[in-house]
Amino acid sequence: MADGEIPIGRRLGIDRPWATRHVAAMQITPSCLRAIVPHAVGLALALTLTLQAEPTMPTTPTDVAAPPADAIKTASGLASKILAKGTGTHKPAAADTVTVHYSGWTTDGKLFDSSVKRGQPASFPLNGVIKGWTEGLQLMVEGEQRRFWIPANLAYGENPGGGRPGGLLVFDVELLSIKTAPKPPPVPADVAAAPKDAEKTASGLASKVLVKGTGATHPKATDQVKVHYSGWTTDGRLFDSSVLRGQPASFPLNGVIPGWTEGVQLMVEGEQRRFWIPANLAYGENPGGGRPGGLLVFDVELIQILK
């Protein structure tokens, strides 16, 4: 699994509303039946507990070893077959969050992961999982069930190590729901360089107020702040955005890149400001590891100063 990728399976707790219903039923039993009903209720409750404790075990596909001749194949080598048609008409985009039930096997029939077995669907942004999932689920509509044969180069590779399954992987997937991602923020017209009217500090940081704030206090370097932000390279490529994720970010100001530590201290709550952060105050010219290099441009909204 690549850095930043989200594992397909997440182990989540399971609610048990049936337990409350059984307790309520026992409380309203007429007194004339109390001598015999507790035994029957006890047996029924024990049976219910047993059934709830053992979620359905998915059946190994008969065609787990290789895709059949009638499977649909894409240019990338991904193969799939519809098991049950969906009820929806909308297909997810790569940035959307999906909720699914799934089971995954290696070609020898070994089940290595299953939300069905756990009895809990999984939700994740589609662009945060293996490539075969990102491509494949965009072929589906809500309610659809589809089997995928995902080649190693679209999964975890041939010999990934770390307990991850290698080689061709087979998944049965049911697309339960789609949460459409917010539209990406527009690329700033002045993304290539700071304009003449931008404020500049001695360090080389440039900024411009986009929307005045309502607060009067500036954060200190030791404060925690809550912000919305989007970041671009100077060619207009969006590399990160809390706006796109729909979730503000919170962090200590002295725990981020120097350009952020310095720049956000210029702001007050409610303010929106654009920053042009030179490489020496960001990640450097050629940082590697997937981090953006050179001058970076950020639009930041200071939502709250968390003391």
C-alpha positions, 0 to 999 in steps of 0.5 A, spaced: 500 500 500 502 506 498 503 512 503 497 516 504 493 510 501 487 508 505 486 501 507 480 498 504 477 494 510 476 498 517 474 494 523 468 498 526 463 497 532 457 494 531 450 496 534 445 491 537 438 495 537 435 488 538 438 487 545 433 493 547 427 490 544 428 483 547 429 487 554 422 491 552 419 484 550 420 481 557 418 487 561 411 487 558 410 479 559 403 478 563 404 475 570 400 468 568 405 467 563 412 468 567 413 461 569 414 459 562 416 465 558 423 466 561 425 459 559 423 461 552 425 468 551 432 466 554 433 460 549 430 465 543 435 471 546 441 466 546 439 463 539 439 471 537 446 472 540 449 466 537 446 469 530 449 476 531 455 474 533 457 470 527 456 474 520 455 471 514 461 468 511 462 470 503 462 464 499 469 463 495 467 465 487 468 459 483 472 463 478 476 466 483 483 463 479 482 467 473 476 472 470 472 468 465 471 469 458 465 474 458 468 478 463 469 486 461 476 488 461 479 495 460 485 498 457 489 497 464 487 490 465 482 490 470 476 485 469 469 485 472 463 482 471 456 485 474 453 480 479 447 484 480 444 490 477 444 497 481 438 501 482 442 508 481 444 512 475 449 516 478 457 513 478 462 516 483 468 520 481 475 519 483 474 524 489 467 522 491 467 518 498 463 511 497 460 506 502 461 499 500 460 492 502 466 487 499 470 481 500 477 479 497 480 473 495 487 471 492 487 466 486 487 460 491 481 462 494 483 464 501 479 470 503 483 475 506 478 481 508 471 482 508 466 487 510 461 482 510 464 477 514 465 483 519 458 485 518 459 493 517 460 496 511 466 501 509 467 508 507 473 511 504 474 516 498 475 513 492 482 516 490 485 513 497 485 506 495 488 501 490 488 503 483 484 497 481 478 500 486 479 507 484 478 505 476 473 499 478 468 503 482 467 508 477 464 503 473 458 502 478 452 505 480 448 505 487 445 498 488 450 494 483 454 488 485 460 487 481 466 482 481 473 484 480 479 481 478 485 486 479 492 485 476 498 486 481 500 492 478 493 495 480 493 492 487 499 491 491 504 488 487 507 481 486 510 480 493 508 486 497 510 484 504 507 486 510 502 481 510 498 484 504 496 480 499 500 479 492 498 478 485 491 478 482 486 479 487 479 478 486 473 482 490 466 482 490 463 489 491 456 492 493 456 499 492 451 502 497 452 509 497 456 515 494 457 522 497 459 527 492 466 530 493 465 538 493 468 542 487 475 543 487 477 551 489 478 555 483 486 556 481 488 563 483 489 567 477 496 570 480 498 563 482 504 563 478 507 569 482 505 574 488 502 580 485 505 587 486 500 589 492 502 583 496 505 584 503 512 582 504 515 580 510 523 580 511 523 572 510 520 573 503 513 571 505 508 574 501 501 575 502 494 578 501 488 579 504 482 576 501 476 577 506 477 581 512 476 577 519 471 579 524 476 577 530 481 582 533 487 577 536 492 574 532 494 567 534 501 565 537 506 560 534 504 556 540 497 556 539 492 551 536 488 553 530 483 551 526 483 552 518 480 551 511 486 551 506 487 549 499 494 549 496 497 549 489 504 549 485 505 555 481 503 551 475 496 551 478 496 544 480 492 543 487 496 538 491 492 539 498 485 542 500 481 541 506 475 544 502 475 539 497 475 534 503 470 538 507 473 537 513 477 543 517 484 542 519 487 543 526 494 543 528 499 547 533 502 553 529 509 551 531 508 544 528 507 546 520 512 549 515 515 555 517 511 559 512 505 557 515 507 558 522 509 565 520 503 567 516 497 565 520 500 569 525 498 575 521 491 573 521 485 574 525 479 569 526 474 569 520 480 572 515 481 569 509 488 570 506 493 568 500 500 566 501 506 565 496 511 561 500 518 561 498 521 554 497 526 555 503 519 556 508 516 550 505 519 544 503 525 546 499 526 546 491 526 538 490 523 535 497 521 528 494 517 523 498 511 526 494 511 533 497 511 539 492 517 543 491 518 550 490 514 556 491 507 554 494 501 558 494 496 557 499 489 560 500 487 560 508 481 561 512 482 562 519 476 559 523 478 559 530 484 560 535 484 554 539 488 556 545 
